[in-house]
Structure formats: C-alpha cells, structure tokens
Amino acid sequence: MRKIGLISDTHNYLDPQIHDFFSDRDEIWHAGDFGRIEIAEELEKIAPVTGVYGNIDGDDIRSKYPLHQRFDCDGVDVWMTHIGGIPGRYCIPIRKEIETNTPDLFICGHSHILKIARDQSLKKMLYMNPGAAGKQGFQVYRTVLRFSVDSGKILDVEVINLGKVGEPV
C-alpha cells in the first residue's frame, strides 16, 4: 500500500499545515504550478515528490519535472499533467491519448477547482484535481487530497481544507 499526498497550484506558497497533513505519506504528487524550486525542495523533506511543471513554472522546475508523468503505482496506471481539462472536456492535445490509452487515474491541476469524479465514458477512469493549495487564484478554499493505492485500488480519498484564501494560517 502506498499513501499519497496530492497537491497543486502552490504558486510560491507552501502552507505550514502541509507538513502535518502529509507527514505519514509515502509519496507526494504535485500537479504543477509549484512557483519556485524551493517548494519542491520543502516537499521533498516530507516525502519523495513526483511532479509535473505548470504554466507558471520556470526553467528550474521544468528541468526537474516533465509536462506529463505516466507511471504505475501499486497496480494503478496514473497519468498526471497540469492542464488536462475536465471529464467530458479534456484538452485537445491530450484528448486522443486519454481516449485511446485511458489511465486508471487521471490527475491535473490548473483550474484551482477541486474535483473528484468517475468518467463513465472512459472505462470508469477516476479524475482528480486537488484544487489549489496556494494563496493566489479565485478559489474560495485552499485544498489538497490524501489517498491510498493498494493492489490496483484507490482507497481512503480525503479532501483537506487548508482554509479560505486570504485568511491567516
């Protein structure tokens, strides 16, 4: 079993609560828009990080993290990218691949909108967007996800509310 912390859109800000919420995680997955490499380095102190770069990320992030990550996690085929769209409206550059080579779990960020859904049209693929953990954006709440992966199953999915944007931590 692998315990995963999923985060996105930190935009140069790592909430101090992340250390506590992810302290028992085996891995942290970041779905892009780190902001600066120090965010990744701080997360690495908690657990190994698998990430993708986002549209605001510079060369420091882009040289370490690719645009897409496709990997197996304990029997679950995972595809993570920053700009992916939503179920039924995937981004044009990835739509064909997602339809012809459907992962079990598709993760993206970018929208700042927390969403977890099964895409019934794509072999019941699970879609996850953890929302945004940073202080920038139009989202009302800052959010991250925690879950486990065990023998091809995604279990114990939790939404963590870090507080309202603009509220002191």
C-alpha positions in Angstrom: 0.0 0.0 0.0 1.2 3.5 -0.9 -0.1 6.6 0.9 -0.2 9.6 -1.4 -0.5 13.3 -0.7 -1.8 15.2 -3.8 -1.2 18.9 -4.2 -1.3 21.5 -7.0 -1.1 25.2 -7.7 1.1 26.2 -4.7 2.2 29.3 -6.6 5.2 30.0 -4.5 3.4 29.3 -1.2 3.6 26.1 0.9 1.1 26.2 3.7 2.8 25.1 7.0 -0.1 22.7 7.6 1.1 20.6 4.7 3.9 19.1 6.9 1.4 17.7 9.3 -1.2 16.6 6.7 1.5 14.8 4.6 3.8 13.6 7.3 2.5 10.0 7.1 2.6 9.9 3.3 4.9 7.6 1.3 4.9 10.0 -1.7 3.7 13.5 -2.6 2.4 14.2 -6.1 2.4 17.8 -7.3 0.2 18.5 -10.3 2.1 21.7 -11.4 2.4 25.4 -10.8 4.9 24.9 -7.9 6.1 28.5 -8.5 9.7 28.0 -7.4 12.0 25.1 -6.8 12.1 25.7 -3.1 8.5 24.5 -2.8 9.6 21.1 -4.3 12.6 21.0 -2.0 10.5 21.6 1.0 8.1 18.9 0.0 11.0 16.5 -0.6 11.8 16.9 3.2 8.4 15.3 3.9 8.4 12.5 1.3 9.6 11.8 -2.3 7.9 14.1 -4.8 6.6 13.1 -8.3 5.5 16.2 -10.2 4.8 17.9 -13.4 5.5 21.5 -14.4 2.7 24.0 -14.8 2.2 27.1 -16.9 3.8 29.5 -14.4 6.8 27.3 -13.6 10.2 28.4 -14.8 13.3 26.6 -16.0 14.2 25.4 -12.5 11.0 23.4 -12.2 10.9 22.4 -15.9 14.4 21.0 -15.8 13.4 18.7 -12.9 9.8 17.8 -13.7 8.2 16.9 -17.1 5.0 18.1 -18.7 3.4 14.7 -18.2 4.1 11.8 -15.8 2.7 8.4 -16.7 3.5 5.6 -14.2 2.3 2.6 -12.3 1.6 3.0 -8.6 0.9 -0.4 -7.0 -1.2 -1.6 -9.9 -2.9 1.7 -10.8 -2.0 3.3 -14.2 -1.6 7.0 -13.3 -1.3 10.0 -15.7 -0.6 13.4 -14.2 -0.3 16.7 -16.1 -1.0 20.3 -15.2 -3.6 21.3 -17.8 -5.9 18.4 -18.6 -9.4 19.7 -18.7 -12.4 18.0 -17.0 -14.4 14.9 -17.6 -16.1 15.2 -21.0 -14.0 18.2 -21.9 -10.4 17.2 -21.9 -7.8 19.4 -23.5 -7.3 18.9 -27.2 -3.6 18.0 -27.1 -4.3 15.0 -24.7 -7.9 14.1 -25.6 -7.0 11.4 -28.2 -4.4 9.8 -25.9 -6.8 9.7 -22.9 -9.5 8.1 -25.1 -7.2 5.5 -26.7 -4.9 4.8 -23.8 -7.1 5.5 -20.8 -5.3 5.5 -17.4 -7.0 4.3 -14.3 -6.3 7.7 -12.6 -6.0 11.0 -14.4 -4.7 13.9 -12.3 -4.4 17.5 -13.3 -4.4 21.0 -11.7 -4.6 24.4 -13.3 -8.3 25.2 -12.8 -7.9 25.7 -9.0 -11.2 23.8 -8.7 -11.3 20.7 -6.5 -13.0 17.9 -8.4 -13.0 14.1 -8.0 -15.2 12.2 -10.5 -15.5 8.9 -12.3 -15.6 9.4 -16.1 -18.1 6.7 -17.1 -17.4 7.2 -20.8 -13.7 6.2 -20.3 -13.8 2.8 -18.6 -14.8 4.4 -15.3 -11.4 6.3 -15.1 -11.1 8.3 -11.9 -10.4 12.0 -12.4 -8.7 14.1 -9.6 -7.9 17.7 -9.4 -6.8 18.7 -5.8 -7.8 22.3 -6.3 -5.2 24.9 -5.3 -3.1 24.9 -2.2 -1.6 28.4 -2.8 -2.8 31.9 -1.9 -3.3 33.0 -5.5 -6.4 32.5 -7.6 -10.1 32.8 -7.5 -10.8 29.7 -5.4 -12.6 30.2 -2.1 -10.8 27.4 -0.2 -7.2 26.1 -0.5 -7.3 22.3 -0.7 -5.2 19.2 -1.1 -6.0 15.5 -1.2 -4.8 12.4 0.6 -5.5 8.8 -0.5 -4.0 5.3 -0.6 -3.3 3.0 -3.5 -3.3 -0.7 -2.8 -3.2 -3.6 -5.3 -4.8 -1.7 -8.1 -7.4 0.1 -6.0 -7.6 3.8 -4.9 -8.8 3.9 -1.3 -9.5 6.4 1.6 -9.7 9.5 -0.5 -9.7 12.6 1.8 -10.2 16.3 0.9 -8.2 18.5 3.2 -9.4 22.1 3.6 -6.4 24.4 4.4 -8.7 27.4 4.9 -10.1 30.3 2.9 -7.9 32.2 0.5 -6.8 35.4 2.3 -7.3 34.0 5.8 -4.3 34.0 8.1 -2.8 30.5 8.7 
